[in-house]
Amino acid sequence: VRQPALLALFSKHADAKGKQAKLKSPAQLQELLDICRSTLAELEQPPLQGLSDEEAETREEQREKLHIVKTVLEQGGQFSGINRKVQLKPLTWVTPSDTQQQQQQQQQHVSGGVTSASGPGQQPQESAK
C-alpha cells in the first residue's frame, strides 16, 4: 500500500516501536472505512494518462484488496463488540527519491469472527473457534 491516507493512518496509530498499528475503537475503524471508501473512489476513476500493463494490474490489485477491507468493515452495521479490530503491519520499507518514507502493508482484518488477510494471494477465510 502506498496511498498517503493509509500511510498517515498507520503513522498516527503506530505502536511505540513503529512496527504495527492496531485499530480497535469505533472511531479508528470508521476512519479506516472512510479512507478505504475515498481511495476506492479514486482507484475506480480512469487514470489521467495511459498506464502500462504492470501499473494497471497493480492498480486493479489494490482496488480489489481495498474492496475486501471495505466489505469486511461494513459487515454487521455499527462497530461494536470484541471481535472488531484491524491490524496494520509493514512488510517492507521503501525510500523514494523524494526522501519520504513509504511502506507496503499487510492488512489483517477481523470482523465478527471473520478473518481477512489482504496480503498477496490471500482471500478472506473463516476463522476457527
N, C-alpha and C positions, 0 to 999 in steps of 0.2 A: 504494500500500500504506500502510495506516495502523495495522496491527496493532503494538502496543507491542513484542512479542517480536522482530519483524523489524526494527523501528527500532533497538532495543537492539543487535541483531546488527550492523547497519550501523555504529552508533556505536563499537562495540567493535573492529571491524576496519577502520575507515575509514583511508585514507592520510593523510599529513601535511597535505594541503590540504583534506581532508574532502570530496573530490569523488567518490570511489568506494571500494569495498571489494572486494578480491579474496580469495576463499576458495579455497585450494588444498590445504591439508593434510587428511588424512583426518578429523582431529578437528573442523576447521572445517566440512567438508562434512556430517559426522554431526550436528553442532549444527544446521545449517540443515535437514536432513532431519527431525530431531526437532521443530523449530519448525513446519515445514510440516505434519507429521502432527497435532500438537496443535491447530494453527489450523484445519486441515480438520475435525477432530472438532468443534470449536466451531461452525464455519460450517454443519455438517450437522445440528446440533441446531435444532429450531424456535425462533424468537425468542420472547422473553417477551411482547412486545407486537406488535400488528399493524404491518407495515411498509407504507410507501407503495409504489407500483409501481416508482418510481425506486430506492428503497432496496433492494427485493427484487432488482431487476435488477443493481444494483451488488454485492450480496452473492453472487449466483449467478456473476457475472463473476469475482469474487475467488476463489470456490471452484474454478472451472474452471482458472484460472491456477495456483493452488497445486497442483491435482491434476497439471497438466503438470510442474511443478517436481518434485514427489514422484516421478512416474513416471520422469523422466529420471535423477534421483539414484539410484533403486533399480535401474536397469539395470546389469547386469554384476556384481552382488554387492558385494564389498568395494571400498572406494575406493582405487584404486591406478592408477599409470600417469600419463603426462604429459598425457593428453587430458582430465583431470578438473579442472574449475575452475568457479567461479561468480563472476560479476562483478555487483555491485550499484551502480547509478548513480542519483542523484536526478534526476528530471525537473523537479520544481518543489518549492518550499518553501512551506509553509502555516503561518501563525502563528495558532493558535486563540485564542479569548478568554481561556483559562486560561494563556496565555503559554508553553505547552510547544511546542517546535518539532516539527513532523511533516513528513514528506516522502512524496512519491509516488516509487516506484522502478520502474525498468525492470530486470528481472532477465534477464540473459543467461546461459544455461547451456550448457556444453559438456561432453558426456559421450561418450567413446569415438568422437569424430568426428561426433556428432550435435549440432547446434546448435539450441537452442530459445530464442526470444525471447518473453518473456511481456508484451510491450508491447501496447497497444491494437490489436486487429485482426490480430495476428500469430499464426501457427501454427508448430509445430515444423517444421524443414526440414533436409534433409541438407546437410552442408557439403561444398564442393568440395575435393578434394585434388589 
